[in-house]
């Protein structure tokens, strides 16, 4: 579709038509990949057949020469002949010649079959090797398309294939893919600009509201009812600010990081523990940790957000008495691993697939209260983990609570 009727805004399609107009005018047909492969394998079959015919001609000639050879014969007086010093009569001589020719013909045919089979196997090996090499050359653009697709999957939307070569199906596929990437890039760019502008527009009035409320609460002449109303509105405003910041971070963390630096997950987890310790003490939740060095490649601020969100989530959704949160960091199979386990309410296994979705909470009285958070914590964790090329797993504990496991590649 892209090659037969290219879009006006597709640079690659326009360049394709301009580059290959002279080529298409010289040929009565379009050199598609199907025609090229057909001609290539047909020509290779013809070449192999010609070589086999020539080789068979030489070997058949040798076989005929061997089969028609006769022993040295000495003709005596009368009707006798001497072969190898043995006198033979006429009938014996005819029988000897017949047996001799049959024996040598059989040997010649046997040799011919062996040589033909050997030649066929040799030609098969050469044909497979040559065909494999040529097929790899013909299909090499597919590797380029695949590599570009992988880079695009990594959120590098600026990559393009820009395939050069004959105007065949592969070039048509590459041009169509480039056109699709161009449209997606424009769409994602406008989405990013919208999120940035919207967050800015939302944060400004929220900041103004917070300032007005804080000034009002600082007034000593304000009545108790007004103070309580101001505190309620300030808490609501703070929650709205957290929601806006969470949405902005979630939108930004969807892209894979291009600038990576060595970051120690143990240091990241230690910072997150210090920020959460006061809240844990207030709720009576015991924090324990086993932090071993685990250096990974990534962004320290975003990795700290992973640890902070997981630990805060584990503290807030815990049991009211004798609750605990365990944090461990280490290297596992060449990747840095952060594990956060906590006590808490029972979590059904069928609910685990929903806990990473924005504004989704596990059903239950303890996990639906609005003062726990804005419903974006685990969504941000998953997005940041994916941006680092890592994986996150959630598994319920039989006694209640969850175990969250995050693995980030070391490099």
SVG drawing of the C-alpha trace seen along z (x, -y; Angstrom):
<svg xmlns="http://www.w3.org/2000/svg" viewBox="-17 -37 68 114">
<polyline fill="none" stroke="black" stroke-width="0.4" points="0.0,0.0 2.8,-2.4 4.8,-1.6 1.9,-1.8 0.3,-4.9 2.7,-6.6 1.5,-9.3 2.6,-12.8 4.1,-13.2 6.1,-10.1 9.7,-11.0 10.9,-7.5 8.1,-6.6 8.9,-9.6 12.6,-8.9 11.9,-5.3 9.9,-6.3 12.5,-8.9 15.5,-6.5 14.1,-3.6 12.2,-5.1 15.0,-4.4 15.3,-0.9 11.6,-0.1 11.6,-1.6 14.3,0.8 12.5,3.9 9.1,5.0 8.2,6.2 8.7,5.1 11.7,7.0 9.8,8.3 11.3,10.5 9.3,13.5 10.6,13.1 14.2,12.6 14.1,15.7 12.5,17.7 15.2,16.6 17.9,17.2 16.9,20.8 16.0,21.6 19.5,20.5 21.2,22.3 19.3,25.5 20.3,25.1 24.0,24.5 24.0,27.6 22.4,29.6 25.0,28.5 27.8,29.4 26.3,32.8 25.8,33.5 29.5,32.6 30.8,34.8 28.5,37.7 29.8,37.4 33.4,37.8 32.6,40.7 30.4,42.5 33.1,42.3 35.6,43.8 33.1,46.5 32.7,47.4 36.4,47.6 36.8,49.9 33.9,52.1 35.2,52.5 38.7,53.5 39.6,57.1 42.4,59.3 45.5,60.0 44.8,62.9 47.2,65.1 45.7,66.9 47.2,70.4 47.0,72.8 43.6,74.2 40.6,73.0 42.4,72.6 43.2,69.3 45.5,68.8 44.5,66.4 47.0,66.1 48.8,69.2 45.7,71.3 44.5,72.7 40.8,72.2 38.5,73.6 36.1,71.3 33.2,71.9 35.3,71.5 36.8,68.3 33.3,66.8 32.2,67.7 35.3,66.2 34.8,62.9 31.2,62.7 32.0,63.3 34.9,60.9 32.8,58.1 29.9,58.7 32.3,58.6 33.9,55.3 30.6,53.8 29.2,54.5 32.3,53.0 32.1,50.0 28.5,49.4 29.2,49.8 32.0,47.3 29.7,44.9 26.9,45.1 29.4,44.4 30.9,41.4 27.5,40.1 26.2,40.3 29.3,38.6 28.9,35.8 25.3,35.4 26.1,35.1 28.8,32.6 26.6,30.5 23.8,30.7 26.2,29.4 27.5,26.6 23.9,25.7 22.7,25.6 25.7,23.5 25.4,21.1 21.6,20.9 21.9,20.2 24.4,17.4 22.4,15.9 19.1,16.2 20.7,14.4 21.8,11.6 18.3,11.3 16.5,11.4 19.1,9.2 16.7,6.2 14.4,8.2 17.1,8.2 17.4,4.4 13.6,4.1 13.6,6.4 16.4,4.4 14.6,1.1 11.4,2.6 13.2,3.7 14.6,0.2 11.2,-1.3 9.8,1.2 12.4,-0.4 10.5,-3.7 13.0,-5.2 10.4,-6.5 12.9,-8.5 14.4,-5.4 13.7,-4.9 14.7,-2.0 15.3,-4.0 15.9,-0.9 17.8,-1.1 17.6,1.5 15.3,2.9 11.7,1.8 10.4,5.1 8.1,6.4 10.7,5.8 11.2,2.2 7.5,1.7 7.3,3.2 10.1,0.9 8.5,-2.2 5.2,-1.4 6.8,-0.8 8.6,-4.1 5.4,-5.9 3.7,-4.2 6.6,-5.2 6.3,-8.8 2.7,-9.0 3.2,-7.3 6.1,-9.6 3.9,-12.7 1.1,-11.2 3.3,-10.5 5.1,-13.8 1.7,-15.6 0.7,-13.4 3.9,-14.3 3.4,-18.0 -0.2,-17.8 0.7,-16.0 3.4,-18.6 1.1,-21.5 -1.8,-20.0 0.3,-19.3 1.7,-22.8 -1.7,-24.3 -3.0,-22.1 -0.1,-22.6 -0.3,-26.4 -3.8,-26.8 -3.2,-24.0 -0.1,-25.8 -2.0,-29.0 -4.8,-27.3 -2.2,-25.7 -0.6,-29.1 -4.0,-30.7 -5.0,-27.9 -1.7,-28.0 -1.9,-31.7 -5.5,-31.3 -4.4,-28.6 -1.6,-30.8 -4.1,-33.4 -4.4,-33.2 -7.8,-34.9 -9.4,-32.2 -12.1,-30.2 -11.8,-26.5 -14.4,-25.6 -12.5,-27.6 -9.2,-26.0 -10.8,-22.5 -12.2,-23.5 -8.8,-24.8 -7.1,-21.6 -9.6,-19.5 -9.2,-21.6 -5.4,-21.6 -5.4,-17.8 -7.6,-17.6 -5.4,-20.1 -2.3,-18.0 -3.9,-14.9 -4.7,-16.6 -1.1,-17.8 0.1,-14.2 -2.3,-13.0 -1.0,-15.5 2.6,-14.7 1.9,-11.0 0.2,-11.3 3.1,-13.4 5.7,-10.9 3.7,-8.0 3.6,-9.7 7.3,-10.5 8.4,-7.0 6.8,-5.2 9.9,-6.0 13.0,-3.9 16.0,-5.7 18.7,-6.7 21.1,-8.1 22.0,-5.4 24.5,-5.6 25.7,-3.1 23.3,-3.1 23.6,-1.0 20.1,0.4 21.2,0.8 21.8,-2.9 18.5,-3.6 16.6,-1.3 18.4,-2.8 17.3,-6.3 13.7,-5.1 13.7,-3.4 14.8,-6.6 12.0,-8.5 9.4,-5.9 10.6,-5.2 8.6,-8.0 5.3,-6.8 6.1,-3.2 6.7,-4.1 3.5,-6.1 1.6,-3.1 3.5,-0.6 5.0,1.2 8.5,2.7 11.0,2.2 13.9,4.6 16.3,4.8 19.2,6.8 21.0,4.6 23.9,6.0 25.6,4.0 23.8,4.3 25.0,1.9 22.7,1.5 22.5,-0.9 19.7,-3.5 18.4,-6.7 18.9,-7.1 15.9,-9.3 13.5,-7.0 15.0,-3.9 14.5,-5.6 10.9,-6.2 10.5,-2.4 11.8,-1.6 9.9,-4.4 6.6,-3.5 6.9,0.2 7.9,-0.5 5.2,-3.1 2.7,-0.8 3.8,2.1 3.6,-0.2 0.2,-1.7 -1.5,1.6 -0.3,3.5 -2.0,5.0 -2.7,2.7 -0.7,4.7 2.6,6.5 3.0,5.6 6.4,5.7 8.0,4.9 11.2,6.7 13.4,5.1 16.2,7.0 18.6,6.0 21.2,8.2 22.5,9.5 20.6,12.5 21.6,13.9 23.5,10.8 20.7,8.4 20.0,6.3 17.0,7.5 14.9,5.5 12.4,7.5 9.8,5.9 7.6,8.2 4.9,7.2 2.2,8.5 -1.3,7.4 -4.7,8.5 -5.1,11.5 -4.8,10.7 -6.6,13.1 -4.4,14.4 -6.9,13.3 -6.5,9.7 -2.8,9.5 -3.1,8.8 -5.1,5.6 -2.9,4.0 -0.5,2.4 -3.3,0.6 -3.8,-3.1 -6.5,-3.9 -7.1,-0.2 -7.0,1.2 -7.5,4.7 -11.0,5.2 -11.4,5.1 -12.0,2.6 -8.4,2.1 -7.2,1.3 -10.0,-1.0 -9.6,-3.9 -8.9,-7.1 -6.3,-8.2 -3.9,-5.5 -2.8,-7.1 -3.9,-8.3 -3.8,-4.8 -0.8,-5.4 2.1,-4.0 2.3,-0.5 1.6,-1.8 4.5,-4.2 6.7,-1.3 5.8,0.9 6.4,-1.9 9.8,-2.9 10.8,0.8 10.0,1.3 11.8,-1.9 14.9,-0.3 14.4,2.9 13.5,4.8 10.6,6.9 8.4,6.8 6.5,9.7 3.9,9.7 3.0,12.8 0.6,13.1 1.9,14.5 -0.1,17.3 -0.3,15.5 -1.5,12.3 0.3,9.4 2.4,9.4 6.0,10.0 7.0,7.6 10.1,8.5 11.9,6.1 14.8,7.0 16.9,4.4 19.6,5.4 23.1,4.7 24.1,3.0"/>
</svg>
